[in-house]
Amino acid sequence: MPKTGIRFSALLMIAASTTAMAAAQDWEYIPYMGDEAAESEAESSSSVASGTIDQVQFGNVWADMDVQLDDHTPNAVSTSTTVGNLAAATRHTGDIDAEVRQSFDAAAAATNRLRGYSAGTAVSTTTAYANASSGGTNYGSNSYYAQQGAAGSVDAYSRIELYQADQVASATTAVANVSTNDNNHGFSVADQTQYSAADVTAETDADMCCDGTSASFATTAGANATSSTGYTSTNYNRALQKTEDGTRVSASTDVYMGSGTNVIAATNSFGNSATVHNEWGYATLGIEGAPTQQENNADIDAQTYVTLDHWNGYANASSYGVGNSALISNVGSDTVLYADQYNSGTVYSYADLNGASWTGGTGVVTSTAIGNAATASVCNFCSDGAVGGQINQHNAANIIAQGQASISYGGSVYGSASAVGNAATIQSLGEQ
């Protein structure tokens, strides 16, 4: 895979942003209050903090960081973050009722370069979002509504050029729309609606002589992502997510090391993702008659390349691509998933490992591509929590997973490639 000219790519991308939000104008926000019991409990308090946040971004945003190490340094940290619209509708304790609307039509780019001689610990973090919103409270009722629309482009580029580091870690993330919700010791209703007509790209490029103990490189690209968490909380959630036809979500990781020790390179690319994790409280992702709806029309691409002249311990190259993903997990209480998923975008995943391990190390190559994935699970070892719901999945696109391992000498090598059109799981983990 060719190396990336970070600054040139970012400047070119910013100058070329001409995409309009015409497609998003037809997208209708649909308020959701769960069921009648949820509405009654959410409005039980007279001291509710309420408000609305409206944000529109039509100008380009670009963050760039370049860290040069001329000599050895114990710790080196390089961070670059760009966000078109950023909103927080949170309260430390008490009831809150908040609505967030965000619209983005521009170019969002984060570029990051960490280079030079050596470091004890080297950390590179690069993040680019078009829209980002969060909501939630503790010890109270939470009503959270987020509406996000993105067009244009969202790009995150990381370049690591170090001679040596004892430990090195890199995270590169580009997502068009991100919305999170959290409620602890209370009650929550969250409706998160997202539309993406943006092209999203995340790239990590690492070139090093060697590391001492560990090296990890994670690259993630996504169009729409929602999440909700809770502890001892009753948690109602719904996500409405759509990606536009003709768009692309691409993530790639390219690592070369002369001598590596315990090297991991992981690439993840997705169209729509909705997750809920709750503990000790009823939790839903969609309800009967008002399911979570995901429609992915974007092409999804995840690629990982790892080249090691020699490695010690393990070397892992993994790629994961998915059109739509809906996941809910709970501990100790009833759990419900109602989801409708449709995928028409091609999903492609590729992972490649090249090299040798003269000390008998282990090499692992995994490549996974899925059109639609939905999972609902409850852990009921200490309770009688049940799980249920309904999942409807339709895949109309090609799903391709490829992997390759070229090892001249080593201990063990494991390779796995999995391509799945539709995958659905409803499970209870425990003794009940």
N, C-alpha and C positions, 0 to 999 in steps of 0.2 A: 504494500500500500504506500503511495507516495507521501512524503513528509509534508506538513502543513506550514505555509508561510503565514504565521499568526497575524501580524499586523496588516499585511496586504489584504488578507482575506477579510478581516474585520472592516477595514476602510471601504473595500469594494462592496461588502454587504450593506453597510450603512448608506452608501451613496445610491444603491440600487433599490431601496425599499419603496415600491410604488403600489403595493397591494391595497385594495379598498375593502371596506367592511360591508359591501352590499349584501353578501350572502348572510352575514350575521344579522342584518336588519329584519330578516324574515323569521328569526329565531325568537320564540315567545317564552318569557319567564312564567313559570307555573308555580304559584305559592302552594305550600304543602304544610298541613298542620297535623300529620299523623292521623289518629282517630279521635273521636270525641273525648275519650278519657285523657288522651295526651293534651288536647287543647285546654281542657278544664284544669289540669294540674299545672300546665305551663303558665296559666294566667291566675294562679292562686294567690299571688302576693300583690299587695298594693304599692310596694316600694320597688318598682321595676326601673332599672336603668335602661333607657331605650334611645335609639338613634339610627340614622341612615348615613352611609358613606357612599358618595358618587365620585368616580374617578374616570377621566378620559385622558389618554396619552397618544398623541400623534407625532411627537418628536422622537428621534432616535436616542438611545441610551447606550453608553459604552464605558466599560471599566477595564483598565489595563494595568497589570503589575509585572515588573521585571526585576527579579532579585539575582544579583551577581555575587558569587562567592569567590573572592580572589585568593583566599587561604582557607584553612580548615576552621570550621566554627562548630561549637557543640550542638546548637539548635538553629535550624533554618526553617522559617514558615513564610509561605507566599500565598496570599489570598486575593481573589478578585471576584467581586459580586456586582451584578447589575439586575435591577428590577424596574419594569415600566411603571406599574401601579402596586403600591404596598399598603395594606390596610389591616388594622387589628381592632376587633370588636370584642374586647375581653373585660372581665371584672374579677377582682381577686376573690371576693365572696359576695353572695346575694344574687338576686334575680336579674337577668338581662334579656332584652329583646332587641336584636340588631339585624339590619339589612345592609348588604354591601353590593354595589354595582360597579363593575370595572370593565372598561373598554380600551383595547390596545390595537393600534394599527401603525406599526413602525418597525424598526430593527432594534433588537436587544442583543448586545454582544458582550461577553466577558472573555478576556484573553489573559493568560497567565504564563509566565516563564520563570523557571528556577534553574539556574545554570552556574557552572564554575567548577571549583575544585572538590571539596568534600565537606560532609557534615556528620555529626553523630546521629542526629535525628532530623530528617528532612520531610516536611509536610507541604503539599500543594493542594489548594482547594479552589475550585473554579465553579461559579454558579451563575446561571442566567435564567430569569423568569420574565415573562410578559406581564402576568398578573399573579399576585400572591395575597392571600387573605387568610385571617385566622379569627376564630371566635371561641367563646367558652367562659365558664365560671366554675367556682367551687362552692359547695354548700348552698345551692340555689337552683332555680329553674333557668334553663337556657333555651332561647328561641333564636336560631341562627339561620339566615338566608343569604346565600352568596350567588350572584349572577356574574359570570365572567365570559367575555368574548375577546378573542385574539386573532389578529391577522398580521401579515408581514413575515418576519423571521425572528427566530430565537436561536442563538449560537453560543456555545461554550467551547473554548480551545485551551488545552493545557500542553505545555512543552517542558520536559525535564531533561536537562543536559548536564548531568553531574559526573565527575570522575568516579566518586565513591561516596557511599553513605552506609553507616551501620544499619540504620532502619530508614526506610523510605515509604511514604504513604501518599497516595494521590486520589482525589475524588473530583470528577468532572460531571456536572449536572446541567442539563438544559431542559426546561419544561415550559410549555406555553401558559397553562393555567394551573395554579396550585391553590387548594383550599383545605384548611384543617380546622377541626373542631375538637374541643376537649371539655369534659364535664366530670367532676369528681364529687361524690357524696351528694347527688342531687338528681335532677331530671333534665333531659335534653331532647329537643326536636331540631334536627338540622336538615335543611334542604339545600343541596349544592348543585347548581346548574352551570354547565360549561360548554362552550362552543369554540372550536379551533379551526381556523383557516390558515394557520401559520405553518411554514416549514421549520422544522426543529432539527438542530445538529449538535452533537456533542462528540468531541474528539480528544483523545489522550495520546501523546507521542512521547515516549521515553527512550533515551539513549544513554547508557551508562557502562562503565567498566565493570563495576561489581558492587555488591552490598555485603554487609557483615552477617546479619541475622535474619532479616525479613524484608520483603518488598511487595507491596500491594497496590494495585491500580484498578480503580472502579470508575466506569463510565456509564452514564444514564441519560437517555433522551426520551421525552414523553410529550404528548399533546395535552391531555387532561388528567389531572390527578386530584382525588379527594380522599380525605382520611378523617376518621373520628375515633377518639379514644375515651374511655371512661372507667372509673373504679367506684364500686358500690353506687352505680348510677343506672337509672332507667334510660335507655338510649335509643331513640327513634331516628332513623336516617333514611334519606333517599338521595340518589345521584341521577341527574339527567345529563348525559354527555354525548357529544357528537363531534367528529372530525370530518372535514370537507374533502370531497373527491378531488384528486389532482395534487394533494399535498403529500409531504414526505416527512417521516420521523426516522432519523438515522443516528446511530451511535457506533463508534469504532475505537478500539484500543490497539496500539502498536508498540510493542516493547522489545528492545534489543539490549542484552547484557552480555558482556564477555564472560563473566562468572557470577552466577546468581545463587542465592541461598533462600529457600522457601519463598518462591515467587508465585504470586496470584494475580491474574489479570481477568477481570469480569466485566462484561458488557451487557447492558439491559436496555431494550427499546420497546416502547408500548404506545398504543393509541389512546385508550381510555383505561383508567385504573381507579377503582373505588374500594376502599378498605375500611373495616370497622374492627376494633379490638376493645372488648369490654370485659370487666371482671365483676362478678357478684352483683348482677342486675340484668333485667330483661333487656335484650338488644335486638334491633332489627336493621336490615338493609333493604328498604322497600317494604311495603305491606300489601296485602291482597287488595287489588283494585288500584293500587298506586305503586307499581314496581319501580325498582331502579332500572333505567333504560340506557343502554350503551350502543352507539352506532359508530363503527369505525370504517371510514372510507379511504384513509391515508395508507400509503405503502410504508411498511415497517421493516427496518433493516438493522441488524446487530452483527458486528464483525469483530473478532479478536485475533490478533497475531502476536505470538510470543516466540522469539528467537534467542536461544541461550547457547553460547559456545560450550559452556559447561555449567551444570548446576549441582548443588548439594541439597539434600532433603527432598523437597517436593517442588514440582512446577505444575501450575494449574492454569489452563486456558479455557474459559467458559463464555458462551454467548446465549442470550435468552431474548426472544422476540415474541410479543403477544399483541393481538389486535385489541381485544377487550378482556379485562380482568376484574372480577368482583369477588371479594373475599371478606367474610365475617367470621370472627372467632370470639368465643366467650368462655368464661370460667364460672362454673357453678350455677348458672341460671339459664332459663329458656332462651333459645336463639332462633331467629327466623330470617330467611333470605328469599325475597321475591325479585327476580331479575329477568329482563328481556335483553338479549344480546344479538347484534347483527354485525357481521364483518364482511366487507367487500374488498379490503385492501390486502395486497400480497404481503405475506410475512416471511422474511428471509433471515436465517441465522447461520453464521459460519464461524468456526473456531479452528485455529491452526497452531500447532506446537512443533517447533524444530529445535534440535540440539542434541546434546549428549550429556550423560552423567557418569563420569568415571568412578564415582563413589557409590554407585548403585542406587541412585535416587529414584523417586516415583514420579511419573508423568501422568497427568490427567487431562483429557480433552472432552468437553461436553458442549453439545449444541442442541438447543431446544427451540422449536417454533410452534406456536399455538394460535389458532384463530380466535376462539372464545374459551375463556377459563372462568369457572365459578366454583367457589368452595364455601360451605358453611359447616362449622365444627364447634362442638362444645365439649369441654372437659368436665366430667361429672364424677370424678373419683370421690369427692366429698359431698355430693348432692344428688338430686334426682333431676337435674336440668335436662331438658329435651331440645331437639333441633328439628326444624321443618321448613316448609316453604315450597316454592315452585320456580323452576329455572327453564326458560325457553331460549334455545340457541339456534342460530342460523349462520352458517359460513358459506360464502359464495366466492371464495378466492383461493389462490394457490398458497399452500403452506410448505415451506422448504427448509429443511435443516441439514447442514453439511458440516463435516469435521475432518480434520486430517492431522495425523501425527507422523513426523519423520524423525526417528530417533536412531542415531548411529550406534549408541551404546548407553545402557542404563540398567536399572533394576527391574521395575515393573512399569508397564504402560497400560492405561485404561482409557478407552474411547467409547463415547456414547453419543448418538444422534437420534433425536426424537422429533417427529412432526405429527401434530394432532390437529384435526379440524375443530372439534368441540370436545371440551373436557368439563365434566360437572361432578361434584362430590358433595354429599350431605352426610355428615358423620358425627357419631358420638364416641368420645374417647373416655373410657372409664369402666366401672363395674356394673352400671345400671343397664 
